């Protein structure tokens, strides 16, 4: 770009970012939509406000060949916002790029498979987290940010705050999950958080924040790959674990399990789903 073009681009780009923020877009959306404008500017090495329809078609043809359809859709939406709200130009996206509609069926774990997945984790905090996420169909961040105040044991509901789209919702709380959460919380007794940071009970009791997301995600992915290499949709399992009657037995080391045998487990508990 020439200096004049760069100055013009910087001005339009700033307007684009500010417009996204004013419309209440999530930080991730602001980042993704802004990246779309930067990417096409770098592709043509000029400000994108004067691009023709043919230019856009050429750009998206190259993008389809080098990136996933998810990225293509994100760039399309970001540029559509830029054209509509910043440079006030018509955007007929169907004529430019139209990602294919794909309908795939999720790989659904059976209750017994989830039992094996939970028991694959050797720490009580990971066992509890997996059970909480799977039994209520929660996203990783939603489960991590649960607080004691979010658990309504009387109505058997959990208040999920600021989930996808920054929306609150209530989900059904299975009795077995409530019992598991109580058992784990009793191990640290943090006044607010259900999954506080820290490697020991004492550290968790006084933790200022939640359990490390990166470490949990890494461990969770490891257990998933270890037990079930294929991806699966945990939200499809929630109705199974909510169905009544449904019990999850916990047998600690030195105590009899559901079959009366002793369980040689050093950390956490053995879960048996019925």
C-alpha angles and dihedrals in degrees: 000000000000118000091257092051091047092052091049092048092049090052095048092043091054090049089050094052093045092049091052091051092047090054090056097247116169118257091250090052091050090051094047096045091046091050089055091060093045092048096054091044089054091045093058097024091228141083109288096220093094099044117131127225089257090053090053092048091051091049095050092045088058091044093052089053095050107031140043123269088249090063091044091054092047092051091046091053093045093050091044089057090047093051096044101042105025111032095020096227129144115258117199097182096175089064091049107040133346116185113218119256111243126193114192131170116233122239102247123204119223119232090256091052090053088050089057091045093053092047090050087071112082099199125074092225091057093044091051094045093051091049093048094048096045100040094051100031094242128164118239094257093044093055094043093053096051114127132198089253091058093064114090103188093174095059093027092235134129121213108222108199126207096352124164110340089016089280128144121223141169122237130191115262114217114219092236091054091049090052092049092049091050091050093051094043089052088060092064108010096206108184093230117006129072095198106030124176121259140087097238134048091246093052092048093050092062099029117139096208146023128283114289108276095204094051092046093048091050093049093043092051090049093054091046093051091043095054104024119015093192120082117250140189113244093190089068090060097056095083089053094055093042092053113109131267094038128146134175113203120211118200117183126203111291094016126102118260126217091286094049094252124126117253117223096207117141100190130035122344141293110250121207116185120207 
